[in-house]
Amino acid sequence: MSRRTLPAPALIAAFALAAAASPSAAAPARLTVDTEVRLGYDTNPFLSGGDDLASPYGRISVNPRLTKADAQGQITLDGHYDHSQYFQNYGGTDEYGGELAAQRRLSSKFSVYGSLRYDSEVIGLGDDQVTGQPTDAIDVNLIGLRQRADTYTASGGFEYQISSKDTVTANAGYTATRYGGGGNDTDNVGGSIGWKHAISSRSKIGIRGSVYRIDYDTPGLSTLIMQPTVTFSQTLSATWNLDLSLGVSFSDLSVPAPLVDSRKTGLAASAQLCHTGAKDYFCMFADRSVSASGVGGTVERTQVGVSYRRSVSEHVGFTWTGNYARSTSQVAAIGTRQYVSGRAGLDWKISPVITLGAEGRYRDIYGGPQVKADIGGDVYATVKLPSP
């Protein structure tokens, strides 16, 4: 498939970004830089096949952020660079990227936002972010191949309050995913529009419709996905919030001749329950949707994630996360793959600038060739400059 110029939704996103990225020239800019160093050990850091897989490692991460804000909005420029050096079997690996994001309130009722983003990562390199939006979550089907993915994203949207109880939202975006080899490149373009109505001071109900098209670099292979949903949000208390959506996903899969095109109907649903207390934070997320896969063709993706953090004392905190992802291809020959992970750790803030910590983790993959689980852990130090 020939590569296209930036499509209309991406141009809309770029325009929204330009409109949003105009805080007052008098507003001060703030630069922060987070640097982290880790030393650890993994029994199978890439979840790849084989026997002699374990290795100690060192990792350094640098994350600068430049923020400029005023009363109407802000613009943020983020960057990240991570270098992992394995002392046995693997050598070194780099991951890097950046994002320009902005949001702007143009009036008391109308606000816009936009972002441009680039990421280059090795899929499955200790990355537990399998839950979240389909374009942000790692491709479960490519874990274990040490496959590099370069992702280019342009997105934008707006929110307009048409009355004291009614709000309209819309967004559009374009995501291009390119693999160095062994993956099926994709172009994903689409958007959504939604309406919310406040039925009380604590509850909102609404509808949302999404349409997007996925084109693959295999000639004749593409998918059109339409997803209408009903949404509901509820403030359960001062610290608990619930967000739900339920709908149907219609996918029209076009395949190269002499194969036969197919249409599928499935469940589209999501749920998020979060709590923010004085000393603890808890959030549970679940989602069922249709998205692209680097192995070719679309997949039905089921995701569940849990995050928990507890402040043990003024300076010491405990964190735990767990994730599950199930990917079932709409191409029968590819089948189903599942991924589970969990990690837990303690951190100690010894000053406003320096934090020390330690964590352990477990990851495993099911479906396809059998591989050994990854069990590991590390100690780390984080330096944040300037201090808050």
N, C-alpha and C positions, 0 to 999 in steps of 0.2 A: 504494500500500500504506500503510495507516495505521501510524504509528509505535507501537511496543510499549513497555510499561513494562520495566524492567530484568529480563531473564529469569533463571531459576534459576541457571545457571552463573555469571552475573555476581554474584548474591547470594552464592553460595559463595565467589567470589573476594573480595568485600568482607569477608565473615566471616573468611577466611584472613588478609587484610590486617590486620584489627582484632586477631586473635589474635597475629599476628607483631609488630605495632607496639607492643610493650610492654617495651622495654628498661628496665632499672632507672633510676629517677628520678635516682639519684646519678651515672649515667654522663654524662660531659661531652659537649656538642654541639660539633661543629666546622663552621665555615662557611668555604668557599673560594669565590672568585669568579675565573673566567677571563675576561679581556677580550682580544679580538683585533681588529686593524685590518688591512685588506687594501686594496691598490691594484693594479689590474690591467686587463687588456684581453681581450675575448672577440670572436671573429668571428661567433658566433651563440649568444648566451647561453641562449636558450630552445629551441634547435633547432627554430625555427619556419620556415615557408615565406617566400619573398621574396628580395630582392636586397640592399637596404641594411639590413644587420642588425648590423654590428659596433658596438662601443661600449667606451670606457674606463669604469671603474667604481670606486667605493669601497664597502667593506663593513665594518660594525662588528658584532661579536657579543659578547654578554654571557651568561655561563653560571654562575649561582650554584648552589652545592650545600651543603645542610645535612645533616650525618650525625650520628647518635647511636647508639652501640654499647656493648655489654657482652659478657661471655663467652658469652652464649647467642644473640646475634644483633644485628641492627642495623636501623635504619630510615633511609631516605634520601629527601630531597626535592630534586629537580632542577628547574631551570628553564632556558629558553633563549630568547633574543631576538636576531634577526638582521635588520639593515636593509641592503639593497643599493640604492645610488643609481647609476643609469646616466646618463652625461653626454650621451648621444645616444640618440634613438629610443624609449626605454622609460620613463624616469622612475624612481620609487622602488618597492620591493617589501619587505614585511615578512613574516617567518616567526617563529613563536613556539610555545611549548608548555611542558609540565611533566609530571613523573611523581613519584608517591609510591609507593615500593617498600619492602618489608620482608621479612625472613626471621627465623625464630625456631626454635631447637632446644628442643622441649618436653621431650625426654628424650634419653638416650644413643642411642636408636634411631629417634626420630620427630621430624621437622622440617617446618615449614610455611612457605609464602611467598605473597606476593600483591602486586599492583600496580594502581594506577589511573593512567591516562595520557591526555594530550590533546596533539595536534599539529595545527598549521595550517601548511601548506606549499604552495608553488607547484611542481607536478610538473615535474621536469626542469630546475630552476634550479640547474645545476651540481652536481646530486646524483648521485653515483656509486653510492649504496647500492641497487643492483638485486639484490644477492644477500643471502640470509638467509631468515628465516621469511617466508612469503607475506604475513602481515599487516604486516610491517615493510618490505618491499621496495616501491619505487615501481612504479606501474602503467605498464609500457612502452607500452601502447596509448594513453595520454593524454599522452605526451611531445610537446611542440611546440604544445600548445593553450593554454599559459599558464593551465592549469586549477588553481584552488585546491582542495585537499582538506583537510577537517577530519575528524580521526580520534579517536574516543573508545574507549578500551579498558579493560576490567576483566578481570583474570586472577588465578588463584591455583592452588595445588596443594600436594601433600605428598610426602614421601619416608619410607618406613618400612622399616627393616632387620629382616626376619623371621628371619634366621639369620646366621651368620658369612659365608655365601656368597651369600645371596639378599636382593634388595631390590625392593620394590614402589614404583612412582611413579604419580602421577595428577595431572592438571591439567584445568581448565575455564576457559573464557573467552568474552567477548562483545566484538565489535568492530563499531562503527558508523562507516561512512564516508559523509560528506556532501560534495557538490560544489556550488559556487556556481552552476553552469550548465554544460551540455555533458557531464555525466557521469551515470551510473546509480547512484544511492545504494544502499548495501548494508547489510544486517545479517547478521553472521556469528556464529553461536553453536555451540559444540561443546566437545569435550575429548578426552582420550586417557588410557589406562591402560597401564602397562608393567611388565614383570618382567625382572630381570637376575640372572644366576647367574655367580659367579666360578669359572671352570674352572681358573684358576691365579692366582698372585700378579700376573700381568701381563695376563691375558685375561679378558674377560667376554662372555657371549652372552645374548641375551634375545629377547623378543617385545614388540610394542607394537601396540595397536589404536586408531585415531582415527576419530571420527565427528563431522561438523559439517554444518550446514545454512546455506545462503546464500539470503537473500530479497532481491529487488530491488524498487525502487519502481515497476517496470512490473507492473501487476496480472497475476497468474497465472504470473510468471516466478520460478523458484527452483531450487536444486540441492541434493541430498542426496549427501554424499560419505562413503564408508567406505574406510578405508585400513589393512589389516593388514600389518605388516612384521616381519622378523627383523633383529635388531641385533647388532653385534659391535664390541667395542672392544679395542685392544691397545696396551700400552705397549711401544714398540719399543726404546727405550733411555731413558737418563736425560733426554734432551732431545726425543725424538720420540714423538708419540702419533697413533694412527689410530682413527677412528670410521667405521663403515659401517652402512648399513641397506638392505634390499632387500625389496620387497613389491609389492602390487597395489593400484591405485586403482580403485574402483567408483564411478561418478558417475551419478546419476539426474536428468536435466534435465527439468523441467516447464516447458512453454511455453504461452502463451495460445492458445486456440482461434482459428482452425481448424488451427493448426500441430500437429504430432504430437510427443509426448514422446519422449525418446530415452534409452537407457542405453549407457554407454561403459565400457570396461575398458582401463586403461593401466598403464604402469610407474610405480612409486613407489620412488625410490631416492635415497640421499644418501651423500656421502663427504667426510671432512674429515681432512686430514693436516697436522699442525702441529709446528713445531720452535721451541723457546725456548732459545737459547744465551747464553753470557756476553756476546757482542757483536752477535748477530743474532737476528732473529725472522722466521719464514716460516710462512705458513698458506695452504693451498689448500682451497677449498670447492666442491662440486658438488651439485646437487639437481635432481630431477625430481618434480613434484607437480602437483596440480590446485588452482586457487585462483580467487577472484573477480576480475572486471575491471570497470572503470567504463564500458566500452563496452556492457555488457549481456551476460549469460551467463558461464559459466566458461571458463577457459583452461587448457591444458596448458603449464606453465611449466618451461623448462630454464634453469638458471643455473650459471655458473662464475665463481669469483672467486679472485684471488691477491693476497696482501699480503706485502710484504717490507720489512724495516728492518735497517739495518746501522749500527752505531756506528763511524764512521770514526776518531774520537778521543774523548777524554773529554767534549768539548763539542760535537762536530759529528756529525750523523747524516744518513743518506741513506734515503729512503723511496720505494717504488714500489708501485703497485696497478694491477691490471687486472681488468676485469669484462666479462662477456658474458651477455645475457639473450635468450631466444627465447620468444615468447608466441604460441601457436596456439589460436585460439578454437574452442570446440566448436560455435559457430554458423558454418557454412561461409561465409556471406556476409561475415564480418569478416576471415577469413584469418589470416596470420602476420605478426608484426613482430619485428625484431631490433634490439638495442641493444649497442653496444660502447663502451668507454671505457678510458682509461689516464691515469695521472698520475705524475709523478716530481718529487722535490724534495729540497732540502738545508735543514737547520735548524742553527742555531748558538745554543747556550745560553750567553749571555754572563753570566748570574748565576742564582742559584736562583729568581729571580722573572721574568726577562725572557728571551724566546727570539725570535730573528730568523730569517726563512726566505724561501725563494723556491721556486716550483714552476711546472711547465708541464703542460698537459693536452690531451687529444684526445678528442672524443666524436662519435659518428655514429649515425644511425638508418636502418634499412632496412625496406622494406615500407610500403605506403600512399603518400601524396604524397612525391615526392622533395624532400629538403631538403639544404642545404649543411652540411658538417661544422662542428663548433665546435672551433676551435683557440685556445688562450689561455694565460694565465699571470698570476702576480701575485707581489708581495713582501708580507710581512706581519710584524707584531710581536705577540707574545702576552705578556700580563702576568698572572701568577698570584699572588693574594693570599689568605691570607697565605702566606709562603714555607714549604716543607716543614720 
